[in-house]
């Protein structure tokens, strides 16, 4: 569960993480982006290769969400993953709700100051 966000990081399942992260149901990994424009097929490859583990990707795009690049959205969709972009706070809250419902969800979260 995502317990806190802000100040340039996150507290997830009792562990502090600095910077942006990708949160899976069983692990959290660093994500080397500072803005949504930096999201690429390469740095989201973990999502596409997660296979049946992920059906929905919540993208926490900082404080001012923008659309995800169409090509990136298509690539994820071809792997069976639907992407939803929202502000980082909303993505954290939504992730927790969907995890409680035992949904196959991941969150790519951009850290906010």
DSSP file (Angstrom, degrees, kcal/mol; ACC not computed):
  #  RESIDUE AA STRUCTURE BP1 BP2  ACC     N-H-->O    O-->H-N    N-H-->O    O-->H-N    TCO  KAPPA ALPHA  PHI   PSI    X-CA   Y-CA   Z-CA
    1    1 A X              0   0    0      0, 0.0    12,-2.6     0, 0.0     2,-0.8   0.000 360.0 360.0 360.0 145.6    0.0    0.0    0.0
    2    2 A X  E     +A   12   0A   0     90,-0.3    10,-0.2    10,-0.2     3,-0.1  -0.799 360.0 176.0 -88.8 114.2    1.1    3.6   -0.7
    3    3 A X  E     +     0   0A   0      8,-2.8     2,-0.3    -2,-0.8     9,-0.2   0.773  59.9   2.0 -93.3 -29.4    1.1    5.3    2.7
    4    4 A X  E     -A   11   0A   0      7,-1.5     7,-2.4     2,-0.0     2,-0.3  -0.993  55.3-174.1-156.9 155.2    2.5    8.7    1.8
    5    5 A X  E     +A   10   0A   0     -2,-0.3     5,-0.2     5,-0.2     2,-0.2  -0.981  40.1  64.7-149.2 157.4    3.7   10.8   -1.2
    6    6 A X  E >   +A    9   0A   0      3,-1.8     3,-1.0    -2,-0.3   107,-0.2  -0.504  57.6  80.5 117.2 172.6    5.3   14.2   -1.7
    7    7 A X  T 3  S-     0   0    0      1,-0.2   106,-0.3    -2,-0.2     3,-0.1   0.760 126.1 -56.9  62.8  24.1    8.6   15.8   -0.8
    8    8 A X  T 3  S+     0   0    0    104,-3.7    11,-3.3     1,-0.3     2,-0.3   0.664 120.9  41.4  84.2  16.5   10.2   14.1   -3.7
    9    9 A X  E <   -AB   6  18A   0     -3,-1.0    -3,-1.8   103,-0.4     2,-0.3  -0.917  68.7-110.4-168.1-165.3    9.3   10.5   -2.8
   10   10 A X  E     -AB   5  17A   0      7,-2.7     7,-3.1    -2,-0.3     2,-0.5  -0.957  10.9-138.8-143.6 154.8    6.9    7.9   -1.5
   11   11 A X  E     +AB   4  16A   0     -7,-2.4    -8,-2.8    -2,-0.3    -7,-1.5  -0.979  31.3 177.5-117.0 115.1    6.4    5.7    1.5
   12   12 A X  E >   -AB   2  15A   0      3,-2.8     3,-1.9    -2,-0.5   -10,-0.2  -0.974  65.5 -19.8-126.7 120.9    5.3    2.3    0.3
   13   13 A X  T 3  S-     0   0    0    -12,-2.6    -1,-0.2    -2,-0.5   -11,-0.1   0.870 129.1 -49.6  49.2  42.5    4.6   -0.7    2.6
   14   14 A X  T 3  S+     0   0    0    -13,-0.2     2,-0.4     1,-0.2    -1,-0.3   0.473 117.0 110.4  82.8   2.5    6.7    0.9    5.3
   15   15 A X  E <   -B   12   0A   0     -3,-1.9    -3,-2.8     2,-0.0     2,-0.3  -0.935  62.7-133.7-115.9 132.3    9.7    1.7    3.0
   16   16 A X  E     -B   11   0A   0     -2,-0.4     2,-0.4    -5,-0.2    -5,-0.2  -0.670  21.1-170.0 -83.1 135.8   10.8    5.2    1.9
   17   17 A X  E     -B   10   0A   0     -7,-3.1    -7,-2.7    -2,-0.3     2,-0.4  -0.996  10.7-147.8-126.2 128.9   11.6    5.6   -1.8
   18   18 A X  E     +B    9   0A   0     -2,-0.4    -9,-0.3    -9,-0.2   -10,-0.1  -0.784  63.4   3.8 -94.3 139.4   13.2    8.8   -3.2
   19   19 A X  S    S-     0   0    0    -11,-3.3    93,-0.1    -2,-0.4    13,-0.1  -0.231 108.4 -24.7  84.0-174.8   12.3    9.9   -6.7
   20   20 A X        -     0   0    0     13,-0.4    11,-2.4    11,-0.4     2,-0.3  -0.372  65.2-174.3 -74.5 151.2    9.8    8.4   -9.1
   21   21 A X  E     -CD  30 109B   0     88,-1.9    88,-3.2     9,-0.3     2,-0.5  -0.941  28.5-133.7-142.8 160.4    8.8    4.7   -8.9
   22   22 A X  E     -CD  29 108B   0      7,-2.8     7,-2.5    -2,-0.3     2,-0.6  -0.993  28.2-156.0-114.1 124.8    6.8    1.9  -10.5
   23   23 A X  E     -CD  28 107B   0     84,-3.5    84,-2.3    -2,-0.5     2,-0.2  -0.899  13.0-179.3-109.0 121.1    4.7    0.1   -7.9
   24   24 A X        -     0   0    0      3,-3.3     3,-0.3    -2,-0.6    82,-0.1  -0.649  46.0 -99.0-104.1 167.8    3.6   -3.5   -8.6
   25   25 A X  S    S+     0   0    0     80,-0.3     3,-0.1    -2,-0.2    81,-0.1   0.812 121.9  25.2 -58.0 -29.0    1.5   -5.5   -6.2
   26   26 A X  S    S+     0   0    0      1,-0.2     2,-0.3     0, 0.0    -1,-0.2   0.452 127.0  21.7-118.1  -0.9    4.6   -7.3   -4.8
   27   27 A X        -     0   0    0     -3,-0.3    -3,-3.3     2,-0.0     2,-0.4  -0.992  55.4-140.4-160.5 161.7    7.5   -4.9   -5.4
   28   28 A X  E     -C   23   0B   0     -2,-0.3     2,-0.3    -5,-0.2    -5,-0.2  -0.997  21.0-173.2-128.8 133.8    8.5   -1.3   -6.1
   29   29 A X  E     -C   22   0B   0     -7,-2.5    -7,-2.8    -2,-0.4     2,-0.0  -0.924  30.5-100.1-126.9 151.8   11.2   -0.3   -8.5
   30   30 A X  E     -C   21   0B   0     -2,-0.3     2,-0.4    -9,-0.2    -9,-0.3  -0.362  28.7-158.7 -66.1 147.6   12.9    3.1   -9.3
   31   31 A X        -     0   0    0    -11,-2.4     2,-2.3    78,-0.1   -11,-0.4  -0.953  12.0-143.2-131.8 110.8   11.6    4.9  -12.4
   32   32 A X        +     0   0    0     -2,-0.4     2,-0.3   -13,-0.1   -11,-0.1  -0.395  60.1 108.2 -81.1  66.6   14.1    7.4  -13.8
   33   33 A X        -     0   0    0     -2,-2.3   -13,-0.4     1,-0.1    78,-0.4  -0.976  41.0-176.5-136.6 153.0   11.7   10.2  -14.9
   34   34 A X  S    S+     0   0    0     -2,-0.3     2,-0.3     1,-0.3    -1,-0.1   0.508  77.9  28.2-119.1 -16.6   10.9   13.6  -13.6
   35   35 A X  S >  S-     0   0    0      1,-0.1     3,-1.4    27,-0.1    -1,-0.3  -0.947  80.2-112.7-140.8 160.8    8.1   14.5  -16.1
   36   36 A X  G >  S+     0   0    0     -2,-0.3     3,-1.9    25,-0.3    33,-0.2   0.819 113.1  67.7 -62.9 -31.1    5.5   12.6  -18.1
   37   37 A X  G 3  S+     0   0    0      1,-0.3    -1,-0.3    31,-0.1    31,-0.0   0.731  94.3  59.4 -62.0 -21.1    7.3   13.6  -21.3
   38   38 A X  G <  S+     0   0    0     -3,-1.4     2,-0.3     2,-0.1    -1,-0.3   0.522  77.5 111.5 -85.5  -6.6   10.2   11.4  -20.2
   39   39 A X    <   +     0   0    0     -3,-1.9     2,-0.3    -4,-0.2    30,-0.2  -0.550  46.7 169.5 -70.3 126.3    8.0    8.2  -20.1
   40   40 A X     >  -     0   0    0     -2,-0.3     4,-1.0     1,-0.1     5,-0.1  -0.848  51.3-105.3-132.9 167.9    9.1    5.9  -22.9
   41   41 A X  T  4 S+     0   0    0     -2,-0.3     3,-0.3     1,-0.2     7,-0.2   0.882 120.3  53.0 -58.3 -38.5    8.5    2.4  -24.1
   42   42 A X  T >4 S+     0   0    0      1,-0.2     3,-1.2     2,-0.2     4,-0.2   0.932 110.3  43.4 -66.7 -47.0   12.0    1.5  -22.8
   43   43 A X  T 34 S+     0   0    0      1,-0.3    -1,-0.2    -5,-0.2    -2,-0.2   0.554 118.3  46.1 -83.2  -2.2   11.5    2.9  -19.2
   44   44 A X  T >X S+     0   0    0     -4,-1.0     3,-1.4    -3,-0.3     4,-1.3   0.190  77.9 110.2-111.8  13.8    8.1    1.3  -19.0
   45   45 A X  H <>  +     0   0    0     -3,-1.2     4,-2.4     1,-0.3     5,-0.2   0.821  68.1  66.2 -58.5 -32.2    9.2   -2.0  -20.4
   46   46 A X  H 34 S+     0   0    0     -4,-0.2     4,-0.4     1,-0.2    -1,-0.3   0.842 100.8  50.7 -58.7 -32.6    8.7   -3.7  -17.0
   47   47 A X  H X4 S+     0   0    0     -3,-1.4     3,-1.1     2,-0.2     4,-0.3   0.951 110.2  47.0 -69.7 -49.3    5.0   -3.0  -17.3
   48   48 A X  H >< S+     0   0    0     -4,-1.3     3,-0.8     1,-0.3    -2,-0.2   0.849 114.5  47.6 -62.7 -34.7    4.7   -4.6  -20.8
   49   49 A X  T 3< S+     0   0    0     -4,-2.4    -1,-0.3     1,-0.2    -2,-0.2   0.499  87.9  85.5 -86.6  -2.4    6.7   -7.6  -19.7
   50   50 A X  T X  S-     0   0    0     -3,-1.1     3,-2.0    -4,-0.4    -1,-0.2   0.679  73.3-178.1 -70.7 -14.6    4.6   -8.1  -16.5
   51   51 A X  G X   +     0   0    0     -3,-0.8     3,-1.4    -4,-0.3    -1,-0.2  -0.267  63.2   1.9  58.9-130.0    2.2  -10.0  -18.7
   52   52 A X  G 3  S+     0   0    0      1,-0.3    -1,-0.3    -3,-0.1    -2,-0.1   0.559 118.4  79.2 -70.4  -8.2   -0.9  -11.3  -16.9
   53   53 A X  G <  S+     0   0    0     -3,-2.0     2,-0.4     1,-0.2    -1,-0.3   0.760  97.6  40.4 -71.5 -23.9    0.3   -9.6  -13.6
   54   54 A X    <   +     0   0    0     -3,-1.4    51,-0.2    -7,-0.2    -1,-0.2  -0.987  45.9 157.1-132.6 127.6   -0.9   -6.1  -14.8
   55   55 A X  S    S+     0   0    0     49,-3.0    27,-2.3    -2,-0.4     2,-0.4   0.543  75.8  41.1-115.4 -18.6   -4.1   -5.2  -16.6
   56   56 A X  E     -fe  82 105B   0     48,-1.6    50,-2.1    25,-0.2     2,-0.6  -0.995  62.3-163.7-135.7 128.9   -4.3   -1.5  -15.6
   57   57 A X  E     -fe  83 106B   0     25,-3.1    27,-2.7    -2,-0.4     2,-0.6  -0.956   8.0-157.0-111.9 118.1   -1.4    1.0  -15.2
   58   58 A X  E     -fe  84 107B   0     48,-2.8    50,-2.7    -2,-0.6     2,-0.7  -0.840   9.4-156.3 -90.6 124.8   -2.2    4.1  -13.2
   59   59 A X  E     -fe  85 108B   0     25,-3.2    27,-2.6    -2,-0.6     2,-1.0  -0.901   3.5-158.1-107.1 110.9    0.2    6.9  -14.3
   60   60 A X  E     -fe  86 109B   0     48,-2.7    50,-2.7    -2,-0.7     2,-0.3  -0.781  10.8-171.8 -87.6 104.0    0.7    9.5  -11.6
   61   61 A X    >   -     0   0    0     25,-2.9     3,-0.6    -2,-1.0   -25,-0.3  -0.137  38.9-103.7 -96.8  37.7    1.9   12.4  -13.7
   62   62 A X  T 3  S-     0   0    0     48,-0.4    26,-2.4    -2,-0.3    27,-0.3  -0.513  70.0 -39.5  78.7-147.9    2.9   14.9  -11.0
   63   63 A X  T 3  S+     0   0    0      1,-0.2     2,-0.4    24,-0.2    -1,-0.2   0.693 135.0  45.1 -90.9 -20.6    0.6   17.8  -10.2
   64   64 A X  S <  S-     0   0    0     -3,-0.6    -1,-0.2    22,-0.1    22,-0.0  -0.749  80.3-156.8-127.1  84.0   -0.5   18.7  -13.8
   65   65 A X        -     0   0    0     -2,-0.4     2,-0.3    -3,-0.2    22,-0.1  -0.232  11.7-176.2 -63.7 149.3   -1.4   15.5  -15.7
   66   66 A X        -     0   0    0     20,-0.1    -5,-0.0     1,-0.0    -1,-0.0  -0.875  38.7 -74.4-134.3 165.9   -1.2   15.5  -19.5
   67   67 A X        -     0   0    0     -2,-0.3     2,-0.3     1,-0.1     3,-0.1  -0.323  48.1-114.0 -63.6 146.0   -2.1   12.8  -22.0
   68   68 A X        -     0   0    0      1,-0.1    -1,-0.1    15,-0.1     5,-0.1  -0.595  47.4 -87.0 -75.2 140.7    0.2    9.9  -22.4
   69   69 A X     >  -     0   0    0     -2,-0.3     4,-2.4   -33,-0.2     3,-0.2  -0.219  36.1-128.1 -51.1 135.1    1.9    9.7  -25.8
   70   70 A X  H  > S+     0   0    0      1,-0.2     4,-2.4     2,-0.2     5,-0.2   0.872 107.0  51.8 -57.3 -42.3   -0.4    7.9  -28.2
   71   71 A X  H  > S+     0   0    0      2,-0.2     4,-2.3     1,-0.2    -1,-0.2   0.896 110.5  48.6 -63.7 -39.6    2.4    5.5  -29.3
   72   72 A X  H  > S+     0   0    0      2,-0.2     4,-2.3    -3,-0.2    -2,-0.2   0.905 110.6  50.8 -66.4 -41.2    3.2    4.6  -25.8
   73   73 A X  H  X S+     0   0    0     -4,-2.4     4,-2.4     1,-0.2    -2,-0.2   0.906 111.3  48.9 -61.5 -41.8   -0.5    4.0  -25.0
   74   74 A X  H  X S+     0   0    0     -4,-2.4     4,-2.4     2,-0.2    -2,-0.2   0.900 109.5  52.0 -65.0 -41.7   -0.7    1.7  -28.1
   75   75 A X  H  X S+     0   0    0     -4,-2.3     4,-0.7     2,-0.2    -2,-0.2   0.930 112.1  45.4 -61.5 -45.8    2.3   -0.2  -27.0
   76   76 A X  H ><>S+     0   0    0     -4,-2.3     5,-2.4     1,-0.2     3,-1.1   0.920 111.7  52.7 -62.7 -43.3    1.0   -0.8  -23.6
   77   77 A X  H ><5S+     0   0    0     -4,-2.4     3,-1.9     1,-0.3    -1,-0.2   0.873 102.5  57.9 -62.2 -37.3   -2.4   -1.8  -25.0
   78   78 A X  H 3<5S+     0   0    0     -4,-2.4    -1,-0.3     1,-0.3    -2,-0.2   0.716 105.2  52.5 -66.5 -18.2   -0.8   -4.3  -27.3
   79   79 A X  T <<5S-     0   0    0     -3,-1.1    -1,-0.3    -4,-0.7    -2,-0.2   0.338 127.4-102.1 -94.3   4.5    0.6   -6.0  -24.2
   80   80 A X  T < 5S+     0   0    0     -3,-1.9     2,-0.5     1,-0.3    -3,-0.2   0.647  82.6 127.9  86.9  15.6   -2.9   -6.1  -22.6
   81   81 A X      < -     0   0    0     -5,-2.4     2,-0.5    -6,-0.1    -1,-0.3  -0.922  45.4-155.1-113.1 126.2   -2.4   -3.1  -20.3
   82   82 A X  E     -f   56   0B   0    -27,-2.3   -25,-3.1    -2,-0.5     2,-0.4  -0.848  15.1-148.6 -95.5 131.9   -4.7   -0.1  -20.2
   83   83 A X  E     -f   57   0B   0     -2,-0.5     2,-0.4   -27,-0.2   -25,-0.2  -0.866  12.6-171.9-106.3 134.7   -3.1    3.1  -19.0
   84   84 A X  E     -f   58   0B   0    -27,-2.7   -25,-3.2    -2,-0.4     2,-0.4  -0.992  11.4-152.4-124.1 123.4   -4.9    5.9  -17.1
   85   85 A X  E     +f   59   0B   0     -2,-0.4     2,-0.3   -27,-0.2   -25,-0.2  -0.804  30.3 140.6 -99.9 135.1   -3.2    9.2  -16.4
   86   86 A X  E     -f   60   0B   0    -27,-2.6   -25,-2.9    -2,-0.4   -20,-0.1  -0.916  57.4 -65.2-154.5 176.6   -4.0   11.3  -13.4
   87   87 A X     >  -     0   0    0     -2,-0.3     4,-2.2   -27,-0.2   -24,-0.2  -0.351  53.9-108.5 -69.2 159.5   -2.2   13.5  -10.9
   88   88 A X  H  > S+     0   0    0    -26,-2.4     4,-2.3     1,-0.2     5,-0.2   0.874 116.6  52.8 -60.0 -41.6    0.1   11.6   -8.6
   89   89 A X  H  > S+     0   0    0    -27,-0.3     4,-2.2     1,-0.2    -1,-0.2   0.935 110.8  46.7 -60.0 -46.6   -2.0   11.9   -5.5
   90   90 A X  H  > S+     0   0    0      1,-0.2     4,-2.7     2,-0.2     5,-0.2   0.882 110.8  53.2 -63.1 -38.6   -5.1   10.5   -7.2
   91   91 A X  H  X S+     0   0    0     -4,-2.2     4,-2.5     2,-0.2    -1,-0.2   0.900 108.9  49.6 -64.3 -40.3   -3.0    7.7   -8.7
   92   92 A X  H  X S+     0   0    0     -4,-2.3     4,-1.9     2,-0.2   -90,-0.3   0.939 114.0  44.4 -63.2 -47.0   -1.7    6.7   -5.2
   93   93 A X  H  X S+     0   0    0     -4,-2.2     4,-1.9     1,-0.2    -2,-0.2   0.914 114.8  48.4 -64.9 -43.0   -5.2    6.7   -3.7
   94   94 A X  H  X S+     0   0    0     -4,-2.7     4,-2.7     1,-0.2     5,-0.2   0.895 107.8  55.5 -65.3 -40.5   -6.7    4.8   -6.7
   95   95 A X  H  X S+     0   0    0     -4,-2.5     4,-2.6    -5,-0.2    -1,-0.2   0.936 107.7  49.4 -56.6 -47.2   -3.9    2.2   -6.5
   96   96 A X  H  X S+     0   0    0     -4,-1.9     4,-2.0     1,-0.2    -1,-0.2   0.904 111.6  48.2 -61.4 -42.2   -4.7    1.5   -2.9
   97   97 A X  H  X S+     0   0    0     -4,-1.9     4,-1.2     2,-0.2    -1,-0.2   0.936 113.7  46.5 -63.5 -46.3   -8.4    1.1   -3.6
   98   98 A X  H  <>S+     0   0    0     -4,-2.7     5,-2.6     1,-0.2    -2,-0.2   0.858 110.1  53.4 -67.7 -34.5   -7.8   -1.3   -6.5
   99   99 A X  H ><5S+     0   0    0     -4,-2.6     3,-1.8    -5,-0.2    -1,-0.2   0.908 105.9  53.5 -64.3 -40.2   -5.2   -3.3   -4.6
  100  100 A X  H 3<5S+     0   0    0     -4,-2.0    -1,-0.2     1,-0.3    -2,-0.2   0.800 107.7  51.4 -63.3 -27.7   -7.9   -3.8   -1.8
  101  101 A X  T 3<5S-     0   0    0     -4,-1.2    -1,-0.3    -5,-0.1    -2,-0.2   0.377 116.9-119.3 -87.4   3.4  -10.2   -5.1   -4.5
  102  102 A X  T < 5 +     0   0    0     -3,-1.8    -3,-0.2     1,-0.2     2,-0.2   0.842  56.3 161.8  60.1  37.2   -7.4   -7.5   -5.6
  103  103 A X      < -     0   0    0     -5,-2.6     2,-1.4     1,-0.1    -1,-0.2  -0.495  51.3-109.6 -81.5 157.4   -7.2   -6.0   -9.1
  104  104 A X        +     0   0    0     -2,-0.2   -49,-3.0   -80,-0.0   -48,-1.6  -0.697  65.7 148.1 -88.4  87.4   -4.2   -6.5  -11.3
  105  105 A X  E     - e   0  56B   0     -2,-1.4   -80,-0.3   -51,-0.2     2,-0.3  -0.886  30.5-175.6-127.9 150.5   -2.8   -3.0  -11.1
  106  106 A X  E     - e   0  57B   0    -50,-2.1   -48,-2.8    -2,-0.3     2,-0.4  -0.936  15.0-144.9-135.7 161.3    0.5   -1.2  -11.2
  107  107 A X  E     -De  23  58B   0    -84,-2.3   -84,-3.5    -2,-0.3     2,-0.7  -0.990   6.2-160.4-133.7 127.4    1.3    2.5  -10.7
  108  108 A X  E     -De  22  59B   0    -50,-2.7   -48,-2.7    -2,-0.4     2,-0.5  -0.927  27.4-168.3-102.1 110.1    4.0    4.5  -12.5
  109  109 A X  E     -De  21  60B   0    -88,-3.2   -88,-1.9    -2,-0.7     2,-0.5  -0.888  18.4-150.0-115.7 122.9    4.4    7.5  -10.1
  110  110 A X        -     0   0    0    -50,-2.7   -48,-0.4    -2,-0.5   -22,-0.1  -0.780  29.9-120.6 -88.8 125.4    6.2   10.7  -10.8
  111  111 A X        -     0   0    0     -2,-0.5     2,-0.3   -78,-0.4   -91,-0.1  -0.349  25.1-153.7 -66.4 142.1    7.6   12.2   -7.6
  112  112 A X              0   0    0   -103,-0.3  -104,-3.7   -93,-0.1  -103,-0.4  -0.886 360.0 360.0-115.8 149.8    6.4   15.7   -6.6
  113  113 A X              0   0    0     -2,-0.3    -2,-0.0  -106,-0.3    -1,-0.0   0.513 360.0 360.0 -65.0 360.0    8.3   18.2   -4.5
